[in-house]
Amino acid sequence: MILIYLLKVSACIAIFFVAYKLLLSKLTFFKLNRIYLLTTLFISFVIPVLTIEHKKEVIVHQSASEQNIVYSNDNAFEKDFVGAESGIDNVNWLQVLEYSYYFIIAVLLIRNIFLMGYIQRILKKFTVSKKASIILVQPNSKIKNCSFFNKIIIDSSLPDVERELVIKHESVHVNQVHVIDKLIVNTVACVLWLNPIIYFWRNEIYNNHEFLADEETVEMTDKSSYATLLLQLAMPSNNLINSFSKLPLKKRIMMMYKKPNSNLQRFTYLIAIPVISICCLAFVNQKEIITTKVITEKPDIKKDIDLVNTKTPALTDTNTIVNSDANLINEDTVALTNQKFLIGSVDNNLGLNEPTEKLGINAEIKKLALANDVVLVIDAGHGGQDGAAKNQSGIKEKDLNLKAAQILKEEAEKRNIKVVLTRDKDKFIPLRDRLPQETATAFISIHHNSMPRADVKVPFEGIEVFVSKLNPNIKYAEQFGADVLQSLNQLNGIEVRDSLKNANLLVLRESKVPALVVELGNISSEKSLAYVSDEANLRRISNLILDGFVKFSKS
């Protein structure tokens, strides 16, 4: 957001200004001071735009048996609901603040343009002297003894000697094009109007202009006479013109009489280098580019089975003898006491096809490992006046979503998985308020598909899993979705789409953690609705989703 950028700019300006006031403002190298003030002002706007990229290669060891990420080309039915949001909380205060800031910038810029036009119109009424660049005005004029762009405005009643001094002074402003500095700093002041430092910065630029003009003028006149003339002609300051003498004058007179600094002190300006470095370290954007190198590994059956033989204690009263490979296991016999132990997948990479029976101890280890370590955010889609779809019998999707989310939470808590529900009753929640915090492990939004028209044939009645390719961390969401899909494919009685679907949904697109939308069947289909309305089926689905979540959280 641009306001964040402007805050960084303001912070840079503050740091540069402190360095200037402490080390440079009292030096008599006025030209160097001008360069510093203008250059660092420009740098303050550049630094927050810069981005430093850090490239990092991550090596991923992937088993050859792992499934590929495949997408379905079918259209997605789920869409973001925004109508209810506008009726409940349609005021985005952050956006209002941002637009208010822009409005004030526009007003200030228009004001400056108007003032320049106003001064130009006033000057056209006065007499132009023999020199086209000099305009003579009446003694009672509010604009006099100053310069405006390439015009020098002189009080016609001034004696010739004083007039020449004023012209000499203002010629310095014109020749060194100080008006450009004024335009730049006044424009910046309009943009950063909320930052008080910019007004002090502008004053320093104005003062430095006068120091430069005074430095050249006193070379042709007596300092005391010149100082007296400054006091006599002093007028209130104006931000758009260079006045010969504007209040206050104390610092100008002090600088005129100050002994010039030695050339050795010019090295003080090298302080700009570490100051710029500090600003860069603090406000340059850091971007980490992670490149993934996938190394596919073939499962080593011999190594895994040897590991089982080593770590499995010899027990008596053998009921099952394991013979996975006669050539590899020809001497060691594993005995199990009063247990049926059929090895189907000692490890995911074994590749053995025998059936597997999970030991209770394994489930307990999973519970202990996951307790308080992972957080699953479950979102019951829609709610409140956002009822989403309903079938011909009047059953609303929002109610089915809530029931499924509550059952999923109950099953997760049985495994000691910490769960947070975005809603636990029928109420409307804006989409952005559903997004999980970055401390969560993953996010699942529960929905049910439907057809908007009853006369349209239901194209797919089963379960679908959605991700968003527009999410910057899509790779993690893809892996999460693939794990959940792989687990759900064990279901009987309802079809499960065997590929992910891409959907441009806010909760998927802008989630900071891996996020899925799971469509638990199609309520326009009586068969699908009957299946997901059965609590036993919902609990079976929930546990399979949790199996995929556990696998993902451990990867």
Disulfide bonds with the S-S distance in Angstrom:
none
